[in-house]
Amino acid sequence: MHPLGSRVHEELLEDYPALAKAHAPESIDWDEAVRIVGEILGSEHLGRQALEAHRARGLGLEGHRALSS
């Protein structure tokens, strides 16, 4: 996973402040991915459900790998 450039981070901050706040320049584990998605969706429970649904359907496999590797 490549770190976000400063311009991308600024755009996230403007449009998606929760995601920009959660941004980490290094790889993260499954629990941290759940926390970040949960923060955006409103709860860790919803974050876990969303990530598990994506994984079960094979959607966003590269993104999931990048988030949880």
DATA-V789127 format. One record per residue. D_CENTER is the distance of its C-alpha to the mean C-alpha in Angstrom with 2 decimals. Layout:
d_center:D_CENTER
d_center:D_CENTER
//
This chain:
d_center:11.94
d_center:13.47
d_center:12.83
d_center:12.53
d_center:16.04
d_center:17.33
d_center:18.03
d_center:14.56
d_center:13.36
d_center:16.37
d_center:15.60
d_center:12.15
d_center:14.13
d_center:16.73
d_center:14.99
d_center:11.73
d_center:12.72
d_center:10.28
d_center:7.30
d_center:9.96
d_center:11.04
d_center:7.98
d_center:7.98
d_center:9.58
d_center:11.83
d_center:12.00
d_center:10.44
d_center:8.97
d_center:10.35
d_center:9.77
d_center:10.59
d_center:8.19
d_center:5.20
d_center:7.57
d_center:8.27
d_center:5.28
d_center:5.29
d_center:8.92
d_center:9.46
d_center:8.75
d_center:10.85
d_center:13.35
d_center:13.45
d_center:12.08
d_center:14.40
d_center:12.87
d_center:9.30
d_center:11.16
d_center:13.28
d_center:10.82
d_center:9.23
d_center:12.89
d_center:14.25
d_center:12.27
d_center:13.38
d_center:16.86
d_center:17.36
d_center:16.27
d_center:14.04
d_center:11.38
d_center:12.74
d_center:12.22
d_center:8.53
d_center:8.42
d_center:10.86
d_center:9.15
d_center:6.23
d_center:9.14
d_center:12.11
//
